Amino acid sequence: MTFTVRVAARSGQRALLITTLAVPLTGWTVHALALHRKLSAARRDPLTGLLGRDGYTAKARQITARYGDHALVVLVDLDHFKEVNDGPGGHAAGDRVLAVTATRLTAWAGSRGAVGRLGGDEFAVAVRIGPARRELRLAQLTRLLAQPVEVDGGALVDVAASVGAASPDALGTTDLGVLQRAADAAMYAGKHTGRAVLADRSHATVPSINGRRAGRAGTSALGVAA
């Protein structure tokens, strides 16, 4: 006899199906639940609860493929984060800043967006935002991320973030790798300016060193003419 076990997943994740042959249902149900917890944990960053790199990549590809020119890929890098870790609050303050940043990004992206922590103080977002609303929404994001964060003891830590974004209509592709590379170049082009930068095709051709973009061409910061 064949049994199929369906394990309910958290929002945004597919149900886990396990089919067994001639095996007691109860034992495999327990096994399926344990396996699903391990898979979920592997896809989530333990500190922030955000998707890890692999989980984010899978969901972001779905968003760019589904929404095409109305998709937007955003990369975020916290400015002066090392100073937070080295400050009076130490790594506990740094962890708090990372967790709050994750919460803010999740709220901004909404329930249908994909938000991931790529590592360290680097985050990525894939979301549906049409061309007419991009500048407004990105400006909202930079203001949100610049709000001070309260850490243990009630002290406020000043934070800021560099934001770069890329869209399929501007680059002529829905390939996530290309979009993220261009968003990364745009982000570094606007580093420490307090403004988000929308990538154009020139950002996809900027040389990369150790995965990081160097230099820029044709950069246009939001609110500033190129």
C-alpha positions as CSV (number, residue, x, y, z in Angstrom):
1,M,0.0,0.0,0.0
2,T,1.2,3.5,-0.8
3,F,0.8,6.4,1.6
4,T,1.3,10.1,0.8
5,V,2.1,12.4,3.6
6,R,1.4,16.1,3.1
7,V,3.1,18.4,5.6
8,A,1.8,22.0,5.8
9,A,4.5,24.6,5.2
10,R,4.9,28.1,6.3
11,S,3.5,30.9,4.0
12,G,5.3,31.0,0.7
13,Q,6.6,27.5,0.8
14,R,5.2,24.5,-1.0
15,A,3.8,21.6,0.9
16,L,6.2,18.7,1.5
17,L,5.0,15.5,-0.1
18,I,6.5,12.2,0.9
19,T,5.4,9.0,-0.6
20,T,6.2,5.7,1.1
21,L,5.6,2.1,0.2
22,A,4.3,-0.3,2.8
23,V,5.6,1.8,5.7
24,P,3.6,2.7,8.8
25,L,2.0,6.1,8.3
26,T,2.7,7.4,11.8
27,G,6.4,6.8,11.7
28,W,6.8,8.5,8.4
29,T,4.6,11.5,9.5
30,V,7.1,12.1,12.3
31,H,10.0,11.8,9.9
32,A,8.4,14.1,7.4
33,L,7.8,16.8,10.0
34,A,11.4,16.5,11.2
35,L,12.7,16.7,7.7
36,H,10.6,19.7,6.9
37,R,11.8,21.6,10.0
38,K,15.4,20.9,8.9
39,L,14.7,22.1,5.3
40,S,12.9,25.2,6.6
41,A,15.8,26.0,9.0
42,A,18.3,25.6,6.1
43,R,16.4,28.1,4.0
44,R,16.1,30.7,6.8
45,D,18.7,33.0,8.4
46,P,18.7,32.1,12.1
47,L,19.3,35.7,13.3
48,T,16.8,37.6,11.2
49,G,14.4,34.9,10.1
50,L,14.9,36.0,6.5
51,L,15.4,33.7,3.6
52,G,19.0,32.5,3.1
53,R,20.7,33.0,-0.2
54,D,19.3,29.8,-1.9
55,G,15.8,30.3,-0.6
56,Y,15.8,34.0,-1.7
57,T,17.2,33.2,-5.1
58,A,14.5,30.6,-5.8
59,K,11.7,33.0,-4.8
60,A,13.2,36.0,-6.5
61,R,13.4,34.1,-9.8
62,Q,9.8,33.3,-9.5
63,I,8.9,37.0,-9.0
64,T,11.0,38.3,-11.9
65,A,9.7,35.6,-14.2
66,R,6.1,36.3,-13.3
67,Y,6.0,40.1,-13.2
68,G,8.6,40.9,-15.9
69,D,8.9,44.6,-16.4
70,H,7.0,45.2,-13.2
71,A,9.5,43.4,-11.0
72,L,12.2,45.2,-9.1
73,V,15.4,43.7,-7.5
74,V,16.9,45.7,-4.7
75,L,20.2,45.3,-2.9
76,V,20.9,46.9,0.5
77,D,24.1,47.3,2.4
78,L,24.3,48.9,5.8
79,D,26.7,51.8,6.1
80,H,29.3,51.9,8.8
81,F,28.0,48.7,10.3
82,K,31.5,47.8,11.7
83,E,31.3,50.9,13.8
84,V,28.1,49.6,15.4
85,N,29.7,46.2,16.2
86,D,32.8,48.0,17.6
87,G,30.7,50.5,19.6
88,P,29.6,50.4,23.2
89,G,26.8,47.9,22.5
90,G,29.1,45.5,20.8
91,H,27.8,42.6,18.7
92,A,24.5,42.6,20.5
93,A,23.8,46.0,19.1
94,G,24.9,44.9,15.7
95,D,22.6,41.9,15.9
96,R,19.7,44.2,16.9
97,V,20.4,46.5,13.9
98,L,20.4,43.5,11.6
99,A,17.1,42.1,13.0
100,V,15.4,45.5,12.8
101,T,16.6,46.1,9.3
102,A,15.1,42.7,8.3
103,T,11.8,43.6,9.8
104,R,11.8,46.9,8.0
105,L,12.6,45.3,4.7
106,T,9.9,42.7,5.1
107,A,7.3,45.4,5.9
108,W,8.4,47.4,2.8
109,A,8.3,44.4,0.5
110,G,4.9,43.1,1.7
111,S,3.7,39.5,1.9
112,R,4.3,38.8,-1.8
113,G,7.9,40.0,-1.9
114,A,11.1,38.0,-1.3
115,V,13.6,39.3,1.3
116,G,16.9,37.6,1.9
117,R,20.0,38.1,3.9
118,L,22.9,37.4,1.6
119,G,25.5,37.5,4.4
120,G,26.9,40.0,6.9
121,D,25.0,43.3,6.6
122,E,23.9,42.6,3.0
123,F,20.3,42.1,2.1
124,A,18.3,41.5,-1.1
125,V,14.7,42.1,-2.1
126,A,12.6,41.1,-5.1
127,V,9.2,42.7,-5.3
128,R,6.5,43.8,-7.8
129,I,6.6,47.6,-8.2
130,G,5.7,49.2,-11.5
131,P,7.8,51.8,-13.3
132,A,5.6,54.7,-12.3
133,R,6.0,54.0,-8.5
134,R,9.7,52.9,-8.3
135,E,11.3,56.2,-7.3
136,L,8.7,57.0,-4.7
137,R,8.9,53.5,-3.2
138,L,12.7,53.4,-3.1
139,A,12.7,56.9,-1.5
140,Q,10.4,55.5,1.2
141,L,12.7,52.6,1.7
142,T,15.8,54.7,2.2
143,R,14.0,56.9,4.8
144,L,12.7,53.8,6.6
145,L,16.2,52.2,6.8
146,A,17.7,55.5,8.1
147,Q,15.6,55.6,11.2
148,P,17.6,55.1,14.4
149,V,17.4,51.6,16.0
150,E,16.8,51.2,19.8
151,V,19.2,48.6,21.3
152,D,19.4,47.1,24.8
153,G,19.2,49.7,27.5
154,G,17.2,52.0,25.4
155,A,20.1,53.6,23.6
156,L,19.5,54.7,20.0
157,V,21.9,53.7,17.3
158,D,22.1,55.8,14.1
159,V,21.9,53.7,11.0
160,A,22.0,54.3,7.3
161,A,21.9,52.0,4.2
162,S,23.1,52.1,0.6
163,V,20.4,51.0,-1.8
164,G,20.7,49.9,-5.4
165,A,17.9,48.6,-7.6
166,A,17.5,47.1,-11.1
167,S,14.5,46.3,-13.2
168,P,13.9,44.0,-16.3
169,D,12.6,46.9,-18.5
170,A,15.7,49.0,-17.9
171,L,18.2,46.1,-18.5
172,G,16.2,44.1,-21.1
173,T,16.4,40.9,-19.2
174,T,14.7,39.0,-16.3
175,D,17.8,37.1,-15.5
176,L,18.2,37.4,-11.8
177,G,22.0,37.2,-11.9
178,V,22.2,40.2,-14.3
179,L,19.7,42.2,-12.3
180,Q,21.5,41.6,-9.0
181,R,24.9,42.5,-10.5
182,A,23.5,45.8,-11.9
183,A,21.7,46.5,-8.6
184,D,25.0,45.9,-6.8
185,A,26.9,48.3,-9.1
186,A,24.1,50.9,-8.6
187,M,24.2,50.5,-4.9
188,Y,28.0,51.1,-4.7
189,A,27.6,54.1,-7.1
190,G,25.4,55.7,-4.5
191,K,27.3,54.6,-1.4
192,H,26.9,56.9,1.5
193,T,24.7,59.4,-0.4
194,G,21.5,58.4,1.4
195,R,19.7,58.0,-1.9
196,A,18.7,54.9,-3.8
197,V,20.1,54.4,-7.3
198,L,18.3,52.8,-10.2
199,A,20.5,50.8,-12.5
200,D,20.7,51.3,-16.2
201,R,22.5,49.1,-18.7
202,S,25.8,50.6,-18.0
203,H,25.8,49.2,-14.5
204,A,25.6,45.6,-15.9
205,T,29.0,46.2,-17.6
206,V,31.0,47.6,-14.7
207,P,34.0,45.4,-13.9
208,S,33.8,43.3,-10.8
209,I,36.5,42.5,-8.3
210,N,35.9,39.6,-5.9
211,G,32.2,39.9,-6.6
212,R,32.1,43.6,-5.9
213,R,31.6,46.4,-8.5
214,A,34.2,49.1,-9.0
215,G,33.6,52.4,-10.7
216,R,30.5,53.6,-12.5
217,A,29.1,55.1,-15.6
218,G,25.9,56.9,-16.4
219,T,24.8,56.7,-12.8
220,S,21.5,58.4,-11.9
221,A,20.6,58.8,-8.3
222,L,16.9,59.1,-7.5
223,G,15.9,62.7,-7.6
224,V,19.2,63.7,-9.4
225,A,19.5,64.0,-13.1
226,A,22.1,61.8,-14.8
